[in-house]
Amino acid sequence: MALKKDSNAVSIDMLLIVHSEKGRAAQGTLSDRQADPGALPQLRGGGVANGIRNWQKLEGNCLDGNLAEKQHPQQTQVITSYDNQGTQLTVEVHPRDAMPQMLKKFSLAKRLQGDKNGNTRPRQPGGKDAHAYPWDRSSLKSMPLDLRQFEKLDAYASQVTVKSGLDELMDDLLQEAHSDLERVRAIWIWICHHIEYDIEAAQEKDRQAFKPSNILRTQKTNCDGYAGLFERMCRIAGVQCMTVPGYSKGFGYQTGQSFSGEFDHAWNAVYLEGRWHLLDSTWGSGLVDTSTSKFTFLYNEFYFLTHPALFIEDHFPDNKNWQLLKPPQSLRQFENNMYHKSEFYNKGMLSAHPETPMIRTVNGKATITMESCAPTLFMFMLNGKQEHGLLSLQKNGMKLDIYPPTMGTHKLQIFAKGNSDIYSSVLEYTLKCNYVDSGIRLPAELHQPVGPSWFSEQMGILKPSHPDPIIHTTDGRCSISFGVEEGISILASLHGDDGPITEETQRRYIFQLHREKRVELKVQLPHAGKFALKIFVKKRQEPGNYVFVFNYLLCCSNTKVNWPMFPESFGNWGQDNELLEPLSGVLPANRNVPFKLKLHGVAKALVKGQDTWPLTLNGEGYWEGSCSTAGCQEVYVMVLENANHSFYSYILKYKVNDQ
């Protein structure tokens, strides 16, 4: 067919979009020299046939130059028709001056892989698409990626806005994309930052929410809409893409549940560099708060081109070929396998043991270990509380011993901090406990972690005398020491569930000594039981409070233990001072009590009770003397720091037993 060489003549381009009953689309172009209605796909239904006849009629009218002027050739003519099965045919007629833009637009579609008949239906995945299972720890992605290469593109794509429709959006969006990978990335970033999950539409299964025009207008949809829009945008961009339905361990998932009946989720597969890859823009865009059922935008990189051996943990497709795994997993395996949340991998976790979501305690105890690719901080919650467990940090991971307080079923959550300032839930277990050891009762104030680790070393505590987190003492006393970096101050406190320890006296059962670059903590327990010895640090030159680093668990089963508090120390008690005697903070009445201390930088020292007794400096550098406790309730040690002054400072305070 030939067109007249006339300035008013228009060429005809036809965009053919055929939607199947499942909503999939195939695209192609017919130029004015190729247009042959007989070459169109054989579609059932009079609606489509009528649409073709309307196109033929419009084609004839447009070849009339006079009519072309009346039809305003600068405007696009659109004809849409449907058959009785819901198949849609759309014909667009564009003016000649729009041809360059149309050719640019449709040149992308020509890159879709076609068979010998020119059909562009994406090929099914095969052996070369499959990745080995289980995960080999090589990468979180299914292809080599340097995310830094996307920084400029991501910033651009996230700022693109919808002006009129999908075609114009795609023209704007792909301005900075120069490869199939970059086109897919731009589409991914745009959807994840602009489309909100529509909870109401998902619950009501509103089919209108799936249409691209409605999605762009409301910027809301459900998982089917996310996947359908992603596929549509990829097709326009000339990238093969498929929507994959299946089961998921997403919003509302309960550990150990089984799956049957209607599929509850949909995601996408894209064909890049000769291989299929998986992504989920629904879960990449944000999350739904289980308590409020509200959606929050929270970008998640994990679900972009995810390694199939990781993707299968929470996505089970309707067709096993779309697992892209060798060997593929069964539905039963999917249901029973441990569910590692995306944050498990985002936070650098590699593995966890046990590898089953349900754990049965043995003698009232369950042990969980996790391996990470770098030192990481962890915490846990048992039934919503940070209690009944001992979590110790390891160089690349952690170990957790958990002791459920009652028989029955318990929920255990494990959190990791990674490189951010926020702890994220990375793993959940269900604990089944059929026995409780009444002798294992941990202090409520025993916080995590227990025992020294890479973290305490990072905070300035070095070479501890007790590397293990649990210390057993038969007489209720122990001495713990460790090196301290220059400029670091140490604070310690003792916590038990039973009296007489209170907030005021929790530091009085610990006496801190400094010897060169090491700190010694002398601890006396007030009674038998289990106690948390908390260690805090602070840089002396920096403002602010002491920071908790770790604690020890002190255990004593000797019921005869009844140690008194140490004497109360005041601010002028120097860090390098040393107390040899008396160590008890409570002195006997009507006795002469010997004193021996090492005090640095003082001119004089004395003990004051009912009367005053001076201390003398011996040849070994200790201040020695004695005092009588007769007639007094309190005894003080005082020092004069400057011989030219007459003002004495209190450094220690003792109480005297009642008469």
C-alpha positions as CSV (number, residue, x, y, z in Angstrom):
1,M,0.0,0.0,0.0
2,A,1.4,3.4,-1.0
3,L,0.7,6.8,0.7
4,K,0.4,10.0,-1.2
5,K,3.4,12.3,-1.1
6,D,1.4,15.2,0.5
7,S,2.2,17.5,3.4
8,N,-1.2,16.6,4.9
9,A,-0.7,12.9,4.6
10,V,-0.3,10.8,7.8
11,S,1.4,7.5,8.2
12,I,-0.2,4.7,10.2
13,D,1.4,2.9,13.1
14,M,-0.5,0.3,14.9
15,L,0.3,-0.8,18.5
16,L,-1.3,-4.2,19.1
17,I,-1.9,-5.2,22.7
18,V,-3.6,-8.6,23.2
19,H,-4.6,-9.4,26.7
20,S,-5.2,-13.0,27.5
21,E,-7.7,-14.1,30.1
22,K,-4.8,-14.2,32.5
23,G,-3.9,-10.6,31.8
24,R,-0.7,-11.3,29.9
25,A,0.2,-9.0,26.9
26,A,2.0,-9.4,23.6
27,Q,3.1,-6.4,21.6
28,G,4.0,-5.7,18.0
29,T,4.0,-2.9,15.4
30,L,2.7,-2.7,11.9
31,S,3.9,0.2,9.8
32,D,1.9,1.7,6.9
33,R,3.8,-0.4,4.4
34,Q,3.3,-3.6,6.4
35,A,-0.2,-3.2,7.6
36,D,-2.2,-6.3,6.6
37,P,-5.2,-7.1,8.7
38,G,-5.0,-10.7,7.4
39,A,-1.7,-11.0,9.1
40,L,-3.1,-10.2,12.5
41,P,-3.4,-13.0,15.1
42,Q,-6.6,-15.1,14.7
43,L,-8.6,-13.8,17.6
44,R,-11.9,-15.2,18.6
45,G,-15.0,-13.0,19.0
46,G,-16.8,-10.4,16.9
47,G,-15.6,-7.5,19.0
48,V,-12.0,-7.9,17.9
49,A,-13.1,-8.4,14.2
50,N,-15.1,-5.3,14.4
51,G,-12.1,-3.5,15.8
52,I,-10.1,-4.6,12.8
53,R,-12.8,-3.4,10.4
54,N,-12.9,-0.1,12.2
55,W,-9.1,0.2,11.8
56,Q,-9.5,-0.6,8.0
57,K,-12.2,2.1,7.8
58,L,-10.0,4.6,9.6
59,E,-7.1,3.7,7.4
60,G,-9.1,4.5,4.3
61,N,-10.4,7.8,5.7
62,C,-6.9,8.9,6.6
63,L,-5.7,8.4,3.1
64,D,-8.0,11.2,2.0
65,G,-6.0,14.4,2.4
66,N,-9.0,16.6,2.9
67,L,-10.4,14.4,5.7
68,A,-7.0,14.3,7.3
69,E,-7.1,18.1,7.8
70,K,-10.5,17.8,9.4
71,Q,-9.2,15.1,11.7
72,H,-6.5,17.3,13.2
73,P,-3.5,15.2,12.3
74,Q,-1.5,16.4,15.3
75,Q,-3.7,14.2,17.5
76,T,-3.5,10.5,18.0
77,Q,-6.5,8.5,17.1
78,V,-7.2,5.5,19.3
79,I,-9.7,2.6,18.7
80,T,-10.2,-0.1,21.4
81,S,-12.4,-3.1,21.0
82,Y,-13.1,-6.2,23.1
83,D,-14.3,-9.7,22.3
84,N,-16.7,-11.6,24.4
85,Q,-13.8,-13.3,26.2
86,G,-12.4,-10.0,27.3
87,T,-9.5,-9.9,24.8
88,Q,-8.6,-6.3,24.0
89,L,-7.3,-4.8,20.7
90,T,-6.1,-1.3,20.6
91,V,-5.1,0.6,17.4
92,E,-3.3,4.0,17.6
93,V,-3.0,6.2,14.5
94,H,-0.2,8.8,14.8
95,P,0.7,11.8,12.5
96,R,3.8,11.6,10.4
97,D,5.8,14.0,12.6
98,A,5.4,11.6,15.4
99,M,7.2,8.8,13.5
100,P,10.7,9.3,15.0
101,Q,9.3,9.0,18.6
102,M,7.2,6.0,17.6
103,L,10.2,4.3,16.0
104,K,12.2,5.0,19.2
105,K,9.4,3.5,21.2
106,F,8.9,0.4,19.2
107,S,12.5,-0.3,18.5
108,L,12.7,-1.5,22.1
109,A,10.0,-4.0,21.5
110,K,11.8,-5.5,18.6
111,R,14.5,-6.7,20.9
112,L,12.1,-9.1,22.5
113,Q,13.2,-12.6,21.7
114,G,10.9,-14.1,19.0
115,D,10.6,-17.6,17.5
116,K,10.8,-18.4,13.8
117,N,7.2,-17.2,13.3
118,G,8.0,-13.8,14.9
119,N,6.1,-14.4,18.1
120,T,7.5,-12.6,21.1
121,R,6.2,-14.8,24.0
122,P,9.1,-15.2,26.5
123,R,10.7,-18.6,26.6
124,Q,10.2,-20.9,29.6
125,P,13.1,-21.3,32.0
126,G,15.5,-24.2,31.3
127,G,18.6,-25.8,32.7
128,K,20.9,-22.9,32.1
129,D,18.7,-20.7,34.3
130,A,18.9,-23.0,37.3
131,H,21.1,-22.2,40.3
132,A,22.4,-24.8,42.8
133,Y,20.5,-25.5,46.0
134,P,21.3,-25.0,48.8
135,W,22.8,-21.5,48.8
136,D,26.5,-21.5,48.2
137,R,27.1,-18.2,50.1
138,S,28.6,-16.6,47.0
139,S,26.2,-13.7,46.7
140,L,22.7,-12.5,47.6
141,K,22.1,-11.7,43.9
142,S,21.6,-14.1,41.0
143,M,24.1,-12.1,38.8
144,P,27.2,-10.1,39.6
145,L,26.2,-6.6,40.7
146,D,27.9,-3.5,42.0
147,L,25.1,-1.5,43.5
148,R,27.2,1.6,43.4
149,Q,26.8,1.6,39.6
150,F,23.1,2.3,40.1
151,E,23.5,5.3,42.5
152,K,22.9,8.0,39.8
153,L,20.2,6.0,38.1
154,D,18.4,5.2,41.4
155,A,18.4,8.9,42.4
156,Y,16.9,9.8,39.0
157,A,14.3,7.1,38.8
158,S,13.0,7.7,42.3
159,Q,12.2,11.3,41.4
160,V,10.3,10.7,38.1
161,T,6.6,11.6,38.4
162,V,3.5,10.5,36.5
163,K,2.4,13.4,34.2
164,S,-0.2,11.8,31.9
165,G,0.0,8.1,31.3
166,L,2.3,5.0,31.2
167,D,3.9,5.8,27.8
168,E,5.1,9.2,28.8
169,L,6.2,7.9,32.2
170,M,8.3,5.3,30.5
171,D,9.8,7.9,28.1
172,D,10.9,9.9,31.2
173,L,12.0,7.0,33.2
174,L,14.3,5.4,30.7
175,Q,16.2,8.6,29.9
176,E,19.1,7.5,32.0
177,A,18.9,3.8,31.3
178,H,21.2,2.4,28.6
179,S,21.0,-1.3,29.0
180,D,18.3,-3.9,29.8
181,L,19.7,-4.2,33.3
182,E,19.5,-0.5,33.8
183,R,16.0,-0.4,32.3
184,V,14.8,-3.1,34.8
185,R,16.5,-1.3,37.6
186,A,14.8,2.0,36.7
187,I,11.4,0.3,36.6
188,W,12.1,-1.4,39.9
189,I,13.2,1.8,41.7
190,W,10.3,3.7,40.4
191,I,7.7,1.2,41.5
192,C,9.3,0.6,44.9
193,H,9.3,4.3,45.7
194,H,5.9,5.3,44.2
195,I,3.4,2.4,44.5
196,E,1.8,1.8,47.9
197,Y,0.4,-1.6,48.9
198,D,-3.4,-1.3,48.9
199,I,-4.6,-3.5,51.8
200,E,-8.3,-2.9,51.2
201,A,-8.0,-3.8,47.5
202,A,-6.1,-6.9,48.5
203,Q,-8.7,-8.0,50.9
204,E,-11.6,-7.2,48.6
205,K,-9.8,-8.6,45.6
206,D,-10.7,-5.6,43.6
207,R,-9.7,-6.4,40.0
208,Q,-9.8,-2.7,39.1
209,A,-6.8,-2.2,41.3
210,F,-4.8,-4.3,38.9
211,K,-5.2,-2.0,35.9
212,P,-2.1,0.1,35.1
213,S,-4.2,3.2,34.6
214,N,-5.8,2.9,38.0
215,I,-2.4,2.1,39.6
216,L,-0.8,5.2,38.2
217,R,-3.8,7.3,39.2
218,T,-4.1,6.1,42.8
219,Q,-0.5,4.9,43.1
220,K,-1.9,2.0,45.1
221,T,-2.3,-1.7,44.3
222,N,-1.8,-5.2,45.6
223,C,0.8,-7.8,44.7
224,D,-1.0,-8.8,41.4
225,G,-1.0,-5.1,40.5
226,Y,2.7,-4.7,41.3
227,A,3.6,-7.7,39.2
228,G,1.3,-6.8,36.4
229,L,2.6,-3.2,36.2
230,F,6.2,-4.4,36.4
231,E,5.6,-6.8,33.5
232,R,3.8,-4.1,31.4
233,M,6.6,-1.6,32.0
234,C,9.3,-4.1,31.1
235,R,7.4,-5.0,27.9
236,I,7.3,-1.3,26.9
237,A,11.0,-1.1,27.7
238,G,11.7,-4.1,25.5
239,V,12.7,-6.5,28.3
240,Q,11.2,-10.0,28.6
241,C,9.3,-10.3,31.8
242,M,6.8,-12.8,33.3
243,T,4.4,-12.6,36.2
244,V,4.8,-15.6,38.5
245,P,2.0,-16.5,40.9
246,G,2.5,-18.7,43.9
247,Y,2.5,-19.0,47.7
248,S,4.5,-16.8,50.0
249,K,5.6,-16.5,53.6
250,G,4.5,-12.8,53.9
251,F,2.0,-10.8,55.8
252,G,0.1,-13.0,58.2
253,Y,2.4,-16.0,57.8
254,Q,2.6,-18.3,60.9
255,T,5.6,-20.5,61.5
256,G,5.0,-24.0,60.3
257,Q,1.7,-23.3,58.5
258,S,0.7,-25.3,55.4
259,F,-0.3,-23.9,52.0
260,S,-3.2,-25.0,49.8
261,G,-5.9,-23.7,47.5
262,E,-5.6,-20.3,45.9
263,F,-2.2,-18.7,45.4
264,D,-1.7,-15.7,47.7
265,H,1.1,-13.7,46.0
266,A,2.6,-12.8,42.6
267,W,6.1,-11.6,41.6
268,N,8.2,-11.3,38.5
269,A,10.9,-13.0,36.5
270,V,13.0,-10.9,34.1
271,Y,15.3,-12.1,31.3
272,L,18.7,-10.4,31.5
273,E,22.0,-11.4,29.9
274,G,20.7,-14.7,28.6
275,R,19.2,-15.9,31.9
276,W,16.0,-15.6,34.0
277,H,16.2,-13.7,37.3
278,L,13.6,-13.2,40.1
279,L,12.4,-10.0,41.9
280,D,9.4,-8.9,44.0
281,S,8.6,-5.2,43.8
282,T,5.7,-5.6,46.3
283,W,8.1,-6.6,49.1
284,G,10.8,-4.3,47.8
285,S,8.6,-1.3,48.3
286,G,7.8,-1.6,52.0
287,L,6.0,-3.5,54.7
288,V,2.6,-3.8,56.5
289,D,2.5,-3.3,60.2
290,T,0.9,-6.4,61.7
291,S,-0.6,-4.5,64.6
292,T,-2.2,-1.6,62.6
293,S,-2.4,-3.2,59.1
294,K,-0.9,0.0,57.7
295,F,1.6,0.1,54.9
296,T,4.9,1.9,55.2
297,F,7.4,2.7,52.4
298,L,10.6,1.0,53.4
299,Y,12.8,0.1,50.4
300,N,14.3,-3.4,50.5
301,E,17.1,-4.1,48.1
302,F,17.1,-7.8,49.0
303,Y,14.2,-8.6,46.6
304,F,15.9,-7.3,43.5
305,L,17.4,-10.1,41.4
306,T,17.5,-12.3,44.5
307,H,19.6,-15.5,44.4
308,P,16.9,-18.2,43.7
309,A,18.3,-20.4,46.6
310,L,17.3,-17.5,48.9
311,F,14.2,-16.4,47.1
312,I,12.7,-19.9,47.6
313,E,12.7,-19.4,51.4
314,D,9.5,-17.2,51.1
315,H,8.4,-17.6,47.5
316,F,7.0,-20.9,46.1
317,P,5.9,-20.5,42.4
318,D,3.0,-22.4,40.8
319,N,5.4,-23.9,38.3
320,K,8.5,-25.5,39.8
321,N,10.6,-24.3,36.8
322,W,10.2,-20.8,38.0
323,Q,12.1,-21.7,41.2
324,L,15.2,-21.5,38.9
325,L,16.8,-24.2,41.2
326,K,18.6,-27.5,40.7
327,P,17.2,-29.5,42.4
328,P,13.7,-27.8,42.8
329,Q,12.0,-27.9,46.1
330,S,8.7,-29.5,46.9
331,L,5.8,-27.7,48.6
332,R,6.4,-29.8,51.7
333,Q,10.0,-28.7,51.9
334,F,8.9,-25.1,51.4
335,E,6.5,-25.4,54.4
336,N,9.0,-27.2,56.6
337,N,12.2,-25.3,55.8
338,M,13.5,-22.6,58.1
339,Y,12.2,-19.1,57.2
340,H,15.0,-16.6,57.2
341,K,13.6,-13.1,56.8
342,S,15.2,-10.8,54.3
343,E,16.8,-8.9,57.1
344,F,18.6,-12.1,58.0
345,Y,20.7,-11.7,54.9
346,N,20.6,-7.8,54.8
347,K,22.3,-7.9,58.2
348,G,25.0,-10.2,57.0
349,M,23.8,-13.5,58.5
350,L,25.1,-16.7,56.9
351,S,23.5,-19.5,58.8
352,A,21.6,-20.5,61.9
353,H,21.2,-23.7,63.9
354,P,18.9,-25.5,64.5
355,E,17.6,-25.2,60.9
356,T,14.0,-26.1,61.8
357,P,11.4,-23.4,62.8
358,M,10.3,-25.5,65.9
359,I,12.7,-26.5,68.7
360,R,12.0,-28.9,71.6
361,T,13.9,-28.1,74.7
362,V,16.2,-30.7,76.3
363,N,16.2,-30.6,80.1
364,G,14.5,-27.2,80.0
365,K,17.1,-25.6,77.7
366,A,17.4,-24.8,74.0
367,T,20.6,-23.6,72.2
368,I,20.7,-21.5,69.1
369,T,23.8,-20.4,67.2
370,M,24.2,-18.0,64.3
371,E,27.0,-17.3,61.9
372,S,27.6,-13.9,60.4
373,C,30.0,-12.6,57.8
374,A,31.3,-10.0,60.2
375,P,31.1,-9.2,64.0
376,T,27.5,-8.2,64.8
377,L,25.5,-7.2,67.8
378,F,22.5,-9.4,68.7
379,M,19.6,-9.4,71.1
380,F,16.6,-11.7,71.7
381,M,13.1,-11.6,73.0
382,L,11.2,-14.6,74.5
383,N,7.5,-14.0,74.5
384,G,8.2,-10.3,74.0
385,K,10.7,-9.9,76.9
386,Q,14.5,-9.9,77.0
387,E,14.6,-12.5,79.8
388,H,15.4,-16.2,80.4
389,G,18.4,-16.4,78.2
390,L,22.2,-16.1,78.0
391,L,23.4,-14.5,74.7
392,S,27.2,-14.4,74.2
393,L,28.8,-12.7,71.2
394,Q,31.3,-14.6,69.1
395,K,33.8,-13.3,66.5
396,N,31.4,-14.0,63.6
397,G,28.1,-14.8,65.2
398,M,26.5,-15.6,68.6
399,K,25.4,-18.3,70.9
400,L,22.1,-18.2,72.8
401,D,21.1,-20.6,75.6
402,I,17.4,-20.1,76.4
403,Y,15.5,-21.4,79.4
404,P,11.7,-21.0,79.1
405,P,10.2,-20.3,82.5
406,T,7.1,-22.4,82.0
407,M,6.1,-25.5,80.1
408,G,4.2,-25.1,76.8
409,T,4.8,-23.1,73.6
410,H,7.0,-20.0,73.5
411,K,7.9,-17.5,70.8
412,L,11.6,-16.7,70.4
413,Q,12.7,-13.7,68.2
414,I,16.3,-13.0,67.4
415,F,17.4,-9.5,66.4
416,A,20.7,-8.3,64.7
417,K,22.1,-4.8,64.4
418,G,24.5,-5.2,61.5
419,N,26.0,-2.0,60.1
420,S,23.0,0.2,61.1
421,D,21.9,1.7,64.4
422,I,18.7,-0.3,64.4
423,Y,18.1,-3.9,65.6
424,S,16.0,-5.8,63.1
425,S,14.2,-9.1,63.6
426,V,16.1,-11.7,61.6
427,L,14.8,-15.1,62.8
428,E,11.9,-16.6,64.7
429,Y,11.6,-19.9,66.4
430,T,8.7,-21.7,68.2
431,L,9.9,-23.4,71.4
432,K,8.2,-26.5,72.8
433,C,9.0,-26.9,76.5
434,N,7.9,-30.0,78.5
435,Y,10.2,-29.6,81.5
436,V,11.4,-26.6,83.6
437,D,14.5,-26.8,85.7
438,S,13.6,-24.8,88.8
439,G,17.3,-24.4,89.6
440,I,17.8,-22.4,86.5
441,R,16.5,-19.0,87.3
442,L,18.3,-16.1,85.8
443,P,18.2,-12.5,87.2
444,A,15.7,-10.3,85.5
445,E,18.4,-7.6,85.2
446,L,20.7,-9.9,83.3
447,H,20.9,-8.0,80.0
448,Q,22.6,-9.0,76.8
449,P,25.3,-9.8,75.9
450,V,26.9,-11.9,78.7
451,G,30.6,-12.3,78.9
452,P,33.5,-10.3,77.3
453,S,33.8,-10.4,73.5
454,W,35.0,-8.5,70.5
455,F,32.5,-5.8,71.4
456,S,34.0,-5.2,74.9
457,E,37.4,-5.1,73.4
458,Q,36.2,-2.6,70.9
459,M,34.9,-0.5,73.9
460,G,38.3,-0.6,75.6
461,I,38.2,-3.6,77.9
462,L,41.1,-6.0,77.1
463,K,42.4,-9.4,78.3
464,P,39.8,-10.3,80.9
465,S,40.7,-12.7,83.7
466,H,37.4,-14.5,83.1
467,P,36.7,-15.0,79.4
468,D,33.6,-17.2,80.1
469,P,30.3,-15.4,80.9
470,I,29.4,-17.5,84.0
471,I,31.5,-17.4,87.2
472,H,30.9,-19.8,90.0
473,T,32.0,-19.0,93.6
474,T,31.8,-21.3,96.6
475,D,32.4,-18.6,99.3
476,G,30.4,-15.8,97.7
477,R,33.5,-13.8,96.7
478,C,35.4,-13.3,93.5
479,S,38.0,-11.0,91.9
480,I,37.7,-10.1,88.2
481,S,40.3,-8.0,86.3
482,F,40.9,-6.8,82.8
483,G,43.1,-4.3,81.0
484,V,41.7,-0.9,80.2
485,E,42.6,1.4,77.3
486,E,43.9,4.9,78.1
487,G,41.2,7.4,79.0
488,I,38.5,4.8,79.7
489,S,36.6,4.8,83.0
490,I,34.9,1.7,84.3
491,L,31.7,1.4,86.4
492,A,30.2,-1.8,87.7
493,S,27.0,-2.7,89.5
494,L,25.5,-5.9,91.0
495,H,21.9,-7.0,90.5
496,G,19.9,-9.8,92.0
497,D,16.2,-10.6,92.2
498,D,16.2,-10.9,96.0
499,G,17.2,-8.3,98.7
500,P,19.0,-6.7,100.3
501,I,20.4,-5.2,97.1
502,T,18.6,-1.9,96.1
503,E,19.4,0.7,93.6
504,E,21.3,2.7,96.2
505,T,23.5,-0.2,97.3
506,Q,23.9,-2.2,94.1
507,R,27.5,-0.8,93.7
508,R,28.5,-1.3,97.3
509,Y,29.1,-5.0,96.9
510,I,31.8,-4.2,94.4
511,F,35.1,-2.5,95.2
512,Q,37.1,-1.2,92.3
513,L,40.9,-1.2,92.3
514,H,43.4,0.1,89.7
515,R,46.8,-1.4,89.2
516,E,48.8,0.2,86.4
517,K,46.7,-0.4,83.2
518,R,44.4,-3.0,84.8
519,V,41.2,-2.7,86.8
520,E,40.3,-5.2,89.5
521,L,36.7,-5.7,90.7
522,K,36.4,-7.3,94.1
523,V,32.9,-8.7,94.5
524,Q,31.2,-9.9,97.7
525,L,27.7,-11.5,97.4
526,P,25.1,-10.6,100.0
527,H,23.6,-14.2,99.9
528,A,23.5,-17.3,97.8
529,G,21.9,-17.1,94.4
530,K,22.5,-15.8,90.9
531,F,23.5,-12.2,90.2
532,A,24.2,-10.0,87.2
533,L,27.4,-8.1,87.3
534,K,27.0,-5.3,84.8
535,I,30.0,-3.5,83.3
536,F,29.8,0.1,81.9
537,V,32.4,2.3,80.2
538,K,32.9,5.9,79.5
539,K,35.6,8.0,77.9
540,R,36.7,10.4,80.6
541,Q,37.1,13.4,78.4
542,E,33.7,13.1,76.7
543,P,30.3,14.2,78.2
544,G,27.4,11.9,78.6
545,N,26.5,8.8,80.6
546,Y,28.3,5.4,81.0
547,V,27.4,2.9,78.3
548,F,26.5,-0.7,79.1
549,V,29.0,-3.2,77.5
550,F,28.3,-6.6,78.9
551,N,27.6,-8.5,82.2
552,Y,28.8,-11.7,84.0
553,L,26.5,-14.2,85.6
554,L,27.7,-14.8,89.2
555,C,26.5,-18.1,90.8
556,C,26.7,-19.1,94.4
557,S,24.9,-22.1,96.0
558,N,26.4,-21.7,99.5
559,T,23.5,-20.7,101.7
560,K,25.9,-19.6,104.5
561,V,27.1,-16.7,102.4
562,N,26.2,-13.3,104.0
563,W,28.8,-10.8,103.0
564,P,28.4,-7.1,104.0
565,M,28.8,-4.2,101.6
566,F,32.1,-2.6,100.9
567,P,32.7,0.9,102.3
568,E,31.1,3.7,100.4
569,S,33.6,5.7,98.3
570,F,33.4,9.3,97.3
571,G,34.5,11.3,94.3
572,N,37.9,12.0,95.7
573,W,38.7,8.3,96.0
574,G,41.4,8.2,93.3
575,Q,41.4,5.6,90.5
576,D,44.9,4.4,91.5
577,N,44.1,4.1,95.2
578,E,44.1,0.7,96.8
579,L,42.2,-0.5,100.0
580,L,43.7,-3.5,101.8
581,E,41.7,-3.3,105.0
582,P,39.1,-3.1,106.3
583,L,37.2,-4.3,103.2
584,S,33.8,-4.6,105.0
585,G,31.7,-1.5,104.9
586,V,30.3,-2.4,108.3
587,L,32.7,-2.3,111.3
588,P,32.1,-4.0,114.7
589,A,31.2,-1.7,117.6
590,N,33.7,-1.0,120.4
591,R,36.7,-2.4,118.6
592,N,40.1,-1.1,117.5
593,V,40.0,-1.6,113.7
594,P,43.3,-1.5,111.7
595,F,43.4,0.5,108.4
596,K,45.8,0.0,105.5
597,L,45.5,1.9,102.2
598,K,47.6,3.0,99.3
599,L,46.8,6.6,98.5
600,H,48.4,8.7,95.8
601,G,49.0,12.4,95.8
602,V,48.0,13.1,99.4
603,A,49.9,15.0,102.1
604,K,48.1,13.6,105.1
605,A,45.5,10.9,105.9
606,L,43.3,10.3,109.0
607,V,40.4,8.2,110.3
608,K,37.6,10.1,112.0
609,G,35.1,8.4,114.4
610,Q,34.2,9.6,117.9
611,D,37.8,10.9,117.8
612,T,40.4,11.4,115.1
613,W,43.3,9.0,114.5
614,P,46.1,9.9,112.0
615,L,47.5,7.4,109.5
616,T,51.2,7.2,108.9
617,L,53.0,6.4,105.6
618,N,55.2,3.3,105.8
619,G,58.2,2.4,103.7
620,E,56.1,0.4,101.2
621,G,53.9,3.4,100.4
622,Y,50.9,2.3,102.5
623,W,49.1,4.6,104.9
624,E,48.5,2.6,108.2
625,G,46.9,3.1,111.6
626,S,43.9,2.1,113.6
627,C,40.8,3.7,115.2
628,S,38.3,2.9,117.9
629,T,34.6,2.5,116.9
630,A,33.4,3.1,120.4
631,G,30.7,5.7,120.7
632,C,30.1,6.3,117.0
633,Q,27.8,5.1,114.2
634,E,30.0,6.1,111.3
635,V,33.7,6.2,110.5
636,Y,35.3,8.2,107.7
637,V,38.7,8.1,106.0
638,M,39.8,11.7,105.1
639,V,42.8,13.1,103.2
640,L,44.6,16.4,102.9
641,E,45.8,16.8,99.3
642,N,47.9,19.9,99.8
643,A,50.0,20.4,102.9
644,N,49.6,24.2,102.6
645,H,45.9,23.9,103.0
646,S,43.8,22.8,106.0
647,F,40.8,21.3,104.2
648,Y,40.3,17.6,104.4
649,S,38.3,15.6,101.9
650,Y,36.1,12.5,102.6
651,I,37.1,9.5,100.5
652,L,35.6,6.5,102.4
653,K,32.7,5.9,104.7
654,Y,32.0,3.0,107.0
655,K,29.0,2.1,109.1
656,V,29.3,0.8,112.7
657,N,27.2,-2.1,114.0
658,D,24.6,-1.2,116.6
659,Q,25.7,-1.7,120.3
